[in-house]
Amino acid sequence: MFKIIKRLPPGQTLAAIAFLLIQIGCSLYQPYVTARIINNGVLKGDTTYIWSQGALMIGLAVLGLFGAIFNTLLFSRISHKLGQELRSAVYRQGLKFSKSEFDKFGASSLITRNTNDVTQVQTLVEMGFKFLILAPIQMIGGILMTVLLSPALALVFVGALPFLVIAYYIINRFASPLYANMQALLDKLNLYFKEGLTGVKVIRSFNKEEQDYEKYLEVNGEYTRTSITAGTIMSFFIPVLTMLFSLTTLVVMWVGGHGIAKGTMEVGAIVGAINYGAQILMAFAILTQVILAVPRGQTSAKRINEVLEMPLSIEDSQNAHETVTYEKSLTFENVDFRYFGAEKKTLSGISFTVHSGQTLALIGSTGDGKTSLVNLIARLYDVESGQVRLCGADVRQLPQTTLHDKVSFAPQTSTLFLGTIRTNLLIGKPDATDAEIWAALEMAQATEFVKTLDKGLDSMVEKAGGNFSGGQKQRLCIARALLKTADVYVFDDSFSALDFKTDAAVRSAMQEKVKDAITVIVAQRIATVQNADLIAVLDNGVLAGLGTHDELKENNPVYRQIVDSQTYKEVA
């Protein structure tokens, strides 16, 4: 939490504390003035004194009001600015994450940390930071001011404090762990809710609505039960506090009554002490509520710091340089790779070289590591051992901006963003002209359906491209990749939603664009890869074959099996 507090602006924070001290000072002095009015004015019939002290009390009330308004305003501004900064920092850090960090956290947890956890910290700073200053000062100040009125009455409040501390400890001992557990359960709720929304088609197609609902209901019920238990434990504190306040008032009246009877105490002192008692016990109630909220805020702050302080597995090395050879080449040299926490290597001993103007095709069964391999080219993951070299330079020695400028990528999952067709394609090349965009759409065989839209390039793209078919989304993603001028073009199973005719037309149309570059195509169809200059056959993460279509068909049993599975043979 201290790391979060360090982000607070010092000037505004000090100003807020100053106004808060003014509010506290005024509220502490008012009961003392009330006692003097009773003792020196009301009981003695001195109306002048009553009016003068009454005016002082009005002044204190107005000054305290201004102090309360301005410290509340400043603390509110500080906390909301902090929330804005934390959300931006978490999102900015998330954009720096490699896929490895995303795998560790998961999307649902990152969303929770950037929303609910930031809100918890923001609330704690807005209310907690204020009351953690106000309550102790008001408690101690109330006792000290009571001493000025009557030391005997001050002892009553001092005697009540241990009982309050014990009550707080018992409640906190059982409530705090529950609040920490609630945040973890909230992560689960978001995960199941997100899975249900994104996988709704699968859930419906297999008639699993009830099972999925039961799974969500179970976690939701656990979260509800935990919340109710925590709330029930916390609800005991207010009645306990009320009882202690009532008992304290009775003791004050009893001690005060004996003091008045003996002539050792004044009526005003009792009235003032009762007012101070209310302030002391209220301050303790506020302090306890804030302290009980601190564990939840600390848990959220810890979760936020886990994101902000997560070591990046992929960073520019200190000796990163942009030195590359003029010859375009892509080399994998004895590359091994495994995912975080995996026992078995995903890729093992991968070696090949592709030169400018050549096309490398990757083919193999599902789960053989094709996508994992192309992710290493753009350094979305780092190799476990070996080297991936682009234009003669190890990709780990290139600045990431330079590397990403050299690689254009069409992902396996067609990813479009809320906006227009134009804004989605300009991600590939921000300064592209309309003519260049239409040329890219033409290569991707997307011109026909884009021209039928009322607004053309300015037609809306809904979230995740929900208003386009799978083939249309895939063609737009291919157009975005082709719009960018790069040394390496990677198409990760980007033709899977296209029919054979469109697939062949796209690959034919893009030949001129990629003639001086390296093209890497991941595909399942033999028709898509058979014209490649080099075909890499992956089998359980191992390079089972490397060569042309004819060479592999003749000599490689794995490749021949794939060919046979896609070739129609008439049975005699």
N, C-alpha and C positions, 0 to 999 in steps of 0.2 A: 504493500500500500504506500510505503514511503516513496517508492519510485514514481508512483502516480502523483503524489502530492507535490513532488519536485517540479511537475509540469505546470503548477498553478502560477499565474502572473503575480509577482511579488508586490507591485504597486497597488493593484486593485485589492489584493488580499489584505494588505495592511490597512487600507482605507476601510474595508468592510469590518475588520476587527476593531478599528477605532470607533466607528459608529455603534458597533455592538457594545463596546465598553461604556459608551455614553448611555445607551439604553439600560444596561445593567446598573450603572451608577445611580440613575434617576429612580429606578424601581427599588433599589436598596435604601435610598434616602427618604422616600415617601413615608413608610411606616414610622420612621424616627420623628419626622415632622408631625405626623398624626398624634403620636404620643405626647409631644410638646404642646400641641394645640389643646389636648384634653387636660393635661396637667396645669399648664400655665394660662390657658385661655378660658376653657369651658368651666372648669372647677372654680376659677377665681373671678369669672364674669368679666374678663378683659376682652371686650369686642374688638378693640383696635388690634390687639395681638392676634386674635382669630383671623381678622381680615388680612393682615400682613402675611401671616403664615399660610393662609388659604391661597393668596396670590402666588406665594412661592410654590405651593403644591401644583397650582395650575401651570406655572412655568415649567416645573419638573415634568409634568404630564405631557406638555407640548414638546419639550426637548426630547423626552423619551420616545414620543411618537415619531419624530423625525429620525432619531437614531434607529428605531425599529424598521421604518420604511426603507431607509438608505442601505442598512446592512442586509436586509432581505433582498433588495434589488441587486446589490453587488454580489452577494453570494449566489443568487440565481444566475446572474450573467456569468460568473466564474465557472459554475458547475456545468452550464450548458455549453460554454466554450470548450471546457475540458472534454465533455462528451463528444463534441464535434471533432476535436483534435484526436481523441482516442479512436473514434470510428474511422477517421481518415488514415490514422497510423496503422490500424489493423488491416484495412483494405490495401493500403500501399505495401505493407509487408506481405500480404497474401499474394500480390502481383509479383513479388520477388521469389516466391516459393517455386521450387522445382516440383515435378510430379511426386517426388519422394516425400516432400513435406506435406503435400496434399493427402497422400496416402496415410500419413501418420495421424493427421487431425480428422480428416473427413469433412465434407462440405457442410453437413448439418451442424457439427460442432463449431465450425468457423462462423456460421451464420448466428448461432446462439451467442457466441462470444462478442460478435460485433453489434448485437442488438440488446439482448436481455442483460448480459454481463456489464456492458457499458452503462446501461440504464441504472443498474444496481450501484455501480461506483459513482455515477453522477448524482443519484439521490443521496448517497452517503456523504458526499462532499457538500452538497447543498444544505442538507439538514444536520448531518452529523458533525461536520467541521464547525458549524455555527454553535450547536448545542454542546459540543464537547468543550467549548470555551465558556459558554454562558453558564451551564449547570454547575461546574465546580466553583466558579467565582461566586455565583449566587448562593450556593450552599455555605461556603466558608464565610462569605461576606455577611450572610444572614445571621450566622452564629456570632460573628464578631460584633455586629450591630446590636444583637440581643444582649451581649455582654455589657455594652454601653448603657442599655436600659436596665438590665438586672442580671448579674452573674448567675443567680440561682436558677432563673428561667432558662438561661443558655445551657446549663447542665442537663436540662430535660431533653433538649435536642441532641446534645452529644450522646446521651444515653440511648436515644432511639436509633442512632446511626448503625450500631452493630447489628441490630435486628434487620435493618434494611439490607445491609451487606450480605447477611446470611440468606435472606430471601432471594436476593439477586443471584448469589452463587448457586443455590439449589436449582433455580429456574434455568440459569445459563448452562449449567452442567448437562441438562437434558435437552435443551432447545438448540444449542449451537450445532451439534452434529447433524441434526435434522435439516437445518438450513443448507449445510454443505451438500447433503444427500439430495436435496431438492434440485440443485443446479445440475447435478449429474443426470437425474431423472428427466429434467427438461431437455437435455441433449438427446436423450432417447426418444422423447415425445416428438421432437423436431425431426429426428431421423426417420421414425416410422411414418410420420405425416408426409414427409418429402417422398419417401419410397412409395407410399400409397398414391400420391398425386402423379408422380412420374411413371409409375407402373400400372396405372389404372386400366390400360387396354389389356395387359396380360392378366390382371386380376379378374376382369370381367369375362375374358375369353375362356378362362378355366373355372368360372363360377366360384371364385374364392373370396367373394366380398365378405361373407360372414367370418371366414377364418382370419382374413386380414383385419377386419373390424375387431374381432376378439383379441388379436395380438395388440392392437392399439389400445383397446379398452383395458387390458391388463396393466399396461404401463401407466395409462391415465389414472386408473384406480389406485395404483401404488403411489403416484405423485399426489393424488388427492388425499389419501390416507396420511401420508407424511406431512402434508400441509395442515391438515386438520389437527394432527397430533401436536405439531409445533405451535399452531394457533391456540390450542387448548391449554398447553403449558404456559404460554405467554399470557393468556387471559386471567390466570390466577394472580398475576402481579398487581393489577389495578385494585382488586378487592383487598388484597393484603395491604397495599399502600393506604387505601381508604381507612382500613381498620386502624393502622398505625397512626394515621393523621388524627382520627377521632380520639384514640387513647392519649396521644400527645396533647391534644387540646384539653382533654379532661385533667391531665396532670398539671398543665400550665394553669388552668383555672383553680385547681386545688391548691397548688403551691402559691399562686397569686392571692387567692382568698385568705390563706393563712398569713401571708405577708401584709396584706391590707389591714387585717384584724390586729396585727401586732404593730402596725404603723411603720413597717420597714419597707413597704413597697407602695408605689402609686398606681392608680387605675390605668393611666396612660401606658405604663410599662406592660401591663397585661394585654391591652389591646394591640400594642405594637408587637409584642411577642407572638400573639396569635397570627398576626399578619406575616411576621417573619417565618413562623412555623409553616404557614401555607406555602410561602416561597421556597423554603428549604425542602419540604417534602415534594413539591412540584418539580423543583430542580432535580431532585434525586430520581423522580419518576421519568423525567425526560432523559436524564443521563443513562438510566438503566435501559430505556427503550433504544437509545442510540448505541449503547455498548452491546446490546443484544443484536442489533443490526450490523455491527461491525464484522462479526464472523462471516456473514453472508457477503458483505462488501469486500472483505479480504479474500474470500474464495473467488469472487468475480475478478478482483484485481490480479490475483495469482494466475487465473486462467487467461486474462488479457496479456499479462507479462509473458506467459508461456509462448504466446504467438509472437509478441514483439521481440523476445529474446531468443527465439528458436534459431540455432545456428543454421545458416544456409549451406546445404550440401553442395550447391553449385554457385560459386562466386568467381569473379575475375581474380586470377592469381596476381600476386604483387609484381611479377615480371611478365604480365600479359603484354603482348605486342601484336601489331597488325601486319607483321612481316609474312608474306605469302609469296609463293612462286607465281609467275605469270601463267604457267600452264595449269589449267583447271583439272583437278584430279580428286578422287575420293578413295581413301585407303582405309581398310580395316585390317589391323595387324594383330593377329592372335588375341581377339577380343573375348573377354569373359564378362558376363553380367548376371546379377541376380537382384530380385526385388527385396526391399527391406523386410527382414524377418523370415525370408524364405530359406529353406534348407538346401534346396536343389537350385543349381544354376539355370537361368532361363536361356542364356546363350553361352556356348563354350567353344573356344578355339576358332572363332570366325576370322577368316583372312581372305581378302580380295582387293582388287584395284580397278577403278573405273575412270576413264579419261574423258576429256571434253568431247561433246558430240555423241557420246555413247549413252545407251539406255540399259540400266540394270533392272531386271525384274526379279522380284522375290515371290516364291511360291512354296506352298507347303500346307499341311493340314492345320486346322484350327488349334491354336495353342502352341504352335511350333516356334514362336518368337519373332514373327515378321514385323509386327508393330513395334515390339521392343527394340528391334534392330534399327528401324528408321527413327525412333525417338532419340537414339544415341547420336544421330547425325546433327540434329539441331540442339544437342546437349540438353534435352529435357530430363534425361538421367545421365549420370556419369558411369563410365565403365568400371568394373571391379579390377580388371587388369588388361594389359594390352593398350593399344592406341587407336583412336579414330583421327585420321589426318585429312584435312581439307586444304587443297592447293599446297600441299607440302607441310602445313603447320598442324600440330596437335590442337584439336578443338579446345582443349583445356587451357591452352596458352593464348587463345584469341579472346579479345574482349567480347562479351556476349552480344553487344550491339553490332559489332562487326560480323560475328558469326550469323546472327539472325538476319542481317542485311544480305548475306550471301545465300541463304536458304529460303525457298518459298515452299509453303507446306499446305497441302489439302488433307485434313485429318480424316480418320476412319469414320468418325461420327460427324455428320454435316452440321456445322455450328454457324448459325446466323444470329444476329443481334437485333433487338427492337430498334426500328428506324426505317430507312428506305433502302431500296436496292442500291442506290448510289452510295449512301454512307457505308453500307456493308462492303461494297467493292473497293471503296477508297481506303479501307484498312490495308489492302495490299499495296496501294501506291497513293498516298494522300494528295499528290499534285497531279494526278492523272486527268487528262481532258476527257470530254464526253466521247470524242472519237476513239480514244484508247480504250475506254470502258466498253464501247460497242464492239470494238475489235476483239476484246477478251471474251465478251458474251458470244460473239460469232464463233470463235474457236471452241467454246464450250457447248455449242449448239443450243444456246439459251436465248438467242435473239428472237426467235419466233414467238415464244410464250411471253417474253417481256414486252414486245411490241403490241400484243393484244391487250395489255393492261392500260387502263385509262390514263394514268400518269407516267407511264414508261419507267424511266430510271427513278423517278420520284414516287413510285408506288410504294405503299407501306409494306414493311416486313414485320409481322407480329412476333411476339416473344418466341424465340427458338425456331422462327420460320414456320410457325404453325399454320399459316395460310397458304403454304406451298406443299406439293407432293414430295415424296422422297427423292424422286428423280430430278425434280426442279431444284430442290435444295442442293443436291449434289452438283448439279451443273453450275449453280451460282458460286459454290465453293471452289469448283475447278476454275471458273472465270476469275475469281479473286486471286487464286494462286498464279494464274497465267498473266494477270495484269502486272504483277511485280516482275522487275528485271532482276534475275538472280543467277548465281553460278550453279546451284543445285535445285532442281524441282522434285519434290517428294509428293507422290500421290499414294496415300495409304488406303488401299482398297476403295478408291474414290470413284470407281466405275461400276461398283456392284449393283447400283440401283438402275443402271442404264441397260437398255436392250442391246443386243449384239450390233445392230446397225448403228445406233447412236454412239456406242462405245468405239466402234471402228472409225466413225466420222470425227469424233473428238480427237482421237490419237493421230489421225491423219492431218487434221487442221492445225494442230499445235506443233507439228514438226518444224515449221519455219521459225517459230518463236524459240524453240529449245535446241536449235541445231548446234549452237556453240556452247551449250550448257550440258550438265550431267542430269539425266532424268532417272529417278528411282520410282518404280511402280510396284506396289504390293497388290496382288490379284489372286483370285481363285480360278479364273478361267484360263484355259490354255490359249484360247483365241486372243486374249488380251496380252499375253506375254510372249507368244511364239516368235514375234518379229524383233524381240529385244536383242541387243548386241551380246548381252551376257545374262544368263539366267542362274540365280542362286537358289538351290533347292534346300530348304530347311526341314530337318526331321528331328523332333524332340530337342530343338535348340542347337543342333549340330549341323554344320554345312555338309549335306549329304551329296551334293553335286554342284558343279560350276561349269558352265559352258553354254553353247548355243542350243537352240531347240533340237536341231538334228542330232547333235552330239549326245545330248542327254537322252533323247528318245532311243538312241541306239545303244547307249552304254550304261544308263543309270536306271536301276530297277524302281527306285522311289518315284522318279519323274515319269517313267513309263506306266506305272500304276495309276498316276493321276491322269495321264493322257487316256489310258484305257477306260477309266471311270467316266470320262466326258465324251467318249467316242461311241457313236452308235454302230453296232455291228449286226448285220442281218444274219440270223440263224438259218442254216440250210434245212 
